[in-house]
Amino acid sequence: MQSGITASLELLDTFQAVVSDHSVRGLIVGIENEALVSKKTLPSAGSFDEDLGQLDGLLQDNQPAYIILRRRDGDSRVAPFISVAYVPDVANVRQKMLFASTRNTLLRELGSDRFGESIFATTKDELTVEGFKRHDAHLAKPAPLTEEERILKEVKEAEAEASTGASTKKATSRGVLTPVTEEALEALRNLKSGGFINLVQLAVNIEKEQIELASASTAAIGDFTRVIPDDTPRYSFFLFNHMFEGQQESPIVFIYTCPPQSKIKERMIYAASRGSVVASAETDAGLTIAKRLEASSASDVSELQLLEEFHPKKEEKETFSRPKRPGRR
């Protein structure tokens, strides 16, 4: 809500003089006759902290005011002035509403780019050296995270731990290492034996805090979108049987799919356990993981992508033949 009050020409001129005159610390602004006016200028007798002592005798306990102070030097990366809306709790209700609704107008008409900070204060104590120290300490603290932001932060931390090998820690419900069931390990061992099974999917049982077998099947890469879920994360181990330059090759690919629409807690636990799942597959099931892929959806994984992963195209350098010397006649 805007009050309709504007800055007087006298205030604009006074503030411009303060901007150019570093011997002035700032000024106090009030509202008179539906206009913002300059009430008092503050000389600069010392440092910012030392000059704050002037405010006690200039401010009233029950009268709102705007205070503009030069807090930083002109060569600072932060704009030099700070604006304070001083609105005591015991002030007249109409005055409190008027000063609150006119605050943005003051900043806009004096030039918002000149102000590095804009704060509220209800007592003189907040405008002392100690008061500003408390204000600065509060600004230095990170804003409290929402529950969703906190879990997303943990997801990123868990992914970082997994990628740096920190996934050898013991399992917890928050997830870093989750044990793999014997049934799941047996399915992975069968994958290595080269039988009919070429795709083993593992899933996290959050309640039991363990990784279980989700399915063991025969599937072509084109079947991934049908057999790998698109609403929950999944660890998939795929035996990639293919021919290359006349030779049969059967590397095992680990594919971690994590759909964006999956639950945040699932994303956190799957991300945290990813590295340990691969370690368990290699150590306990004896697999050799040739490639590790990560995708948002099974549709992102194609046969062409896998072929390029294992057999990247070699860049052919162009050669230029030297022109023949003209023959003798």
Secondary structure, DSSP 4 states (H G I P E B T S, - for coil): -----EE-HHHHHHHHHHHH-TTEEEEEEEEETTEEEEEEEEE--S-HHHHGGGHHHHS-TT--EEEEEE-S-TTSSS-SEEEEEE--TTS-HHHHHHHHHHHHHHHHHH-GGGEEEEEEESSGGGGSHHHHHHHHHHHHSPPPPPHHHHHHHHHHHHHHHHHTTGGGSPP-TT-S--PBPHHHHHHHHHHHTTSS--EEEEEEETTTTEEEEEEEE---GGGHHHHS-SSS-EEEEEE--EEETTEEE--EEEEEE--TTS-HHHHHHHHHHHHHHHHHHHHTS---EEEEEEESSGGG--HHHHHHHHSPPPPPPP--PPPPPPPP-
